[in-house]
C-alpha cells in the first residue's frame, strides 16, 4: 500500500512532533514515522517558544512547563559554578563564588547573542539553494558581518579565551554549550554552539510533575490536526522521482512525500542514518543516556533537583573526549550531564561516545560489554562528585543513540540540502544539533512549506 | 623627486611622495609595483636587509642553496603575472605542470598528472575514474566561481550579485563545499581507495582545519581556484625556485621606479584627522604620503604602528583573537650519492606527497593540537635540482619538504626540534627509504625560525585557520581599521597558503580607485 503526503517527518521527539503538527496546521498533508516508542530518558527539553505554543494552542491541553532552575557545573575538588537565566542572578552567584569575570558576564552574553553571522551560517546550511538570503552568501557580507562570521566559524576555546579569564567559568560555559552536541572546544565552528546556547529558547524547560508530559501533549496535538502516524521500522529511503522521496517500511508499506524531514540528528541516527556538514551536527559520535534508579532517596546535589548539571574537570577535556570518540574509544575522562527525573531517578547523558569502536582488528559495532563499560564509566563520573551514589544504585538502564555500523551508515549530504542529487537522496532534510531544536524545526518547516 | 626638510627636534621630513608601502614581501612588492606603474611616486620600506620576506634563498652547504618559505607555486594570481609582466621580468617555469606521486602507508603509489582534468580522464580504475571526473568538474566549476571571493577587497555587492545569479545547482553545491568537512565531500563523491586518501591529505595540508572538521573542504577549493599558466588546480616549480617570483616582482617594482629601501624600519604610521598621513621611521625622520599600504602582520601594523587608541575595538578584537595551535615544518636536506630505491628514482621529477591513512591523519591533528609531535605527518617534497638544473650543486642533491601538522611552538627547544626532525625524516623514509644514510646537511625551518629571519612573530607563520575564517578575517583586515588612506595586504588579508600576491594587487587597486575618485589623490 502506498500513501502520498506533502511532508514526512521521521522521529519521535519534541522537535519532530512540533514540526509535524505545525505543518499539518498550515494545511500540508503530513505523515510522521516514529518506529520505536521513545522511553522516558530525559527530564528537560529545549524551550517551547511562544510562537510554537500559540500556533499549536498548547494551552488547550493542560500542559504546564517550568523552566529549569539553573545550569550547574561540578568541577574537581568540590568547585561549583552556577549560572541562572537572569543576568543579575548569575552575576550575584558569580560574585558569591568569587569568579572574577562577573563584571564581563552581561557583555559576554550580549556579544554571543549578537553573533548574527552564526545565524546566517546556519541558515546557509539549512537553506534551499538559490535563495537570495542563503546560497553561498557567506562571502558577501560587509566588514562587520565578516568580523562576526570570523568569530562564529572559529573555535569555542578562542571565543572564550578572548572574553574571559576565569578557567572555571570557561569550563562551565564550554560544558553546557558543547556538551549536548558532543563537540570539542578546538573544533572550527564550535563557537556557533556558544551563540545558540545563549539564545532565550536554549534555556530548557520541564513539564509540571502533575500535568501531562510535553511529548504526549505534542503527540495528541499532531493527531488532532490530522497527522498520520506510522510505527513500523523503516526498511529503506529512496528517491522515487525527481520530486518525491519514498520511505519503505518493514511491513511493505510505502510512504511517498515531496520532502522527508529528520527534525533532529538523533532521529536520523535512530533510523541508522548519519547526518553531518554543519558544525552543530553530531557527526561521527554517539550519545549514551543512562537512567539510574536509586535504592533509597538521596538529597539532590546543591539542594536543587530542577537544575541541569555538568561534570567536567577542564574545558580542554571536551576536545580530548571528542578526539577519543572519533578514534573509536570511550574517553577516559567522560564529560557527562545529569538531571533528576520527577520520580527521583538520575538521568545521565554524554555525547562523547564513539559511533563504533576501533581495536587491533579494525572497526566493530557496540557490544553488550561496551554498553556496560559506558554505563560504568558514566556512573563513576557521577560518583566522583556524589560519593554516596556508589552504594545507592539499584539499577541502571542505558540507551545508545547514534551507534553506527562500522561499514558505515548511509550519509546524507547534510542538513537541509534540499533539491539536489549530487550525493545522498534528494529532498531529505536533516536538522543539525540545535540548542533550540523545536524553534529551529518549526522555522525550517515554514521555509519548506513556503517553497524556499 | 622627494622634498626633504628638517624635522623639529631632529630627523628629516621627506615629502613629495605619493605612496608608501611597508614590508617588501611578495604582497608588498606587488602593491608597490602596481602603484609605481600607475605613475605614483612610491617608496617601499623594508625593516630587514632582505627583500622578499619569508621567501629567500639560503645556503645549505657550500654551493648548494635552498629556497626558504615556499618551494612551489600554485595560487599565484594570474592577473599579477599579466599586469606586472612578470614573464618579462624573469618568471619562467622549470616544471610548469607538475605531476604528483602520492605514497601510502601500505606501500602503494598513485601518480596524478598536473592537469587534473586530463588525469581524471586517463584514470586506470574505471569506477574511480568516472567518479573523479565528476568530482573534478564539480569542484573546478565551484572553485572558479569562488575566485573573486578569495580576493580580499572584492566589493561585497559584486559577490552578492554573482552569488544570486549562480545557477541553483551550483549554489547548492557551493553551500555544501563551503561548510562540509573534506572527508564528507570526498565520501559523497569517491569510492574508498588511494585517490580519496590522497585528496583528503591535500585538503588538510598546511591548514589548521583537519579534514574531518567543518569548513575543511574549502582548503582544497581554494587551492584549485588557483591556476598556473592557464591550468586550473596545477602547481609549478619556477626556474630558480619560488624566490624567482619574488625577484621578478622586485624587478617589476624597480622598473616602475619604486624606491626600495631595505633596513628602514617603520616605527609608526602617522594618523591625522583619521587619515593616514605618512610614517615615522625607526631611525628618526618622517616620510609623508597620502597613501600607505601595509604588508606586515596586522598586530604589528595596527596595534604597534598605529596604536590601539586609533583603532575600532571590534576591529582590534578580530585581528588579535587568533590563537594558533598548528604549524607546518620545512626540512631541507642535502644528499650525497644517488637514490638506490627505484620507487624514489622514478618519481624525483614530480611533486612527492606522503598521504597517511584517514585515521592516522585525524590522530595527527589531535596530537598536534595537544602539543605532541604526531607519528604520522603529511609530507610534500620536491627535488629542486632534478626539476631545475640551475638550483643543483655539483655533487649534492637537494630535497625540500614541508611537513604538516606540527604543534605550534613559539620557541621550540633543542629536544623538540630534534623530535620534529626525526619524525619528518621517518615520514620521508616512507617514500625515500634510503634517505637517512645519504644526508649530508640539513636545515629544519619552523615557524619560529622563519619569523626570526623576517623580524616577525612566530604566530604569523602558523598554519592558517579554515578558509571561511580566513575570508572573514581578510575582509575585516582589508578594511584597514577604517583609517582612510591606509590599505592592508599583510598576512591576515591573504587567503590560502602559498605565494598569491592577490592581496597586494587588491590593496593597490583600492588605493588607486580611491585616489582616482578624487579623495586624497597624490
Interface residues (C-beta under 8 A of the other chain):
Chain A: X117 X121 X124 X125 X127 X128 X129 X130 X132 X134 X135 X136 X137 X138 X139 X140 X141 X142 X143 X144 X146 X147 X149 X150 X151 X153 X154 X157 X158 X159 X161 X162 X186 X187 X188 X189 X276 X277 X278 X279 X283 X284 X319 X320 X323 X326 X327 X358 X411 X413 X414 X417 X418 X419 X420 X422 X423 X424
Chain B: X138 X146 X149 X156 X157 X159 X160 X163 X164 X166 X167 X168 X169 X171 X172 X173 X174 X175 X176 X178 X179 X180 X181 X184 X187 X188 X189 X208 X209 X212 X213 X214 X215 X216 X314 X315 X317 X318 X321 X322 X323 X325 X359 X362 X363 X366 X369 X370 X465 X466 X468 X469 X471 X472 X473 X475 X476 X478 X479
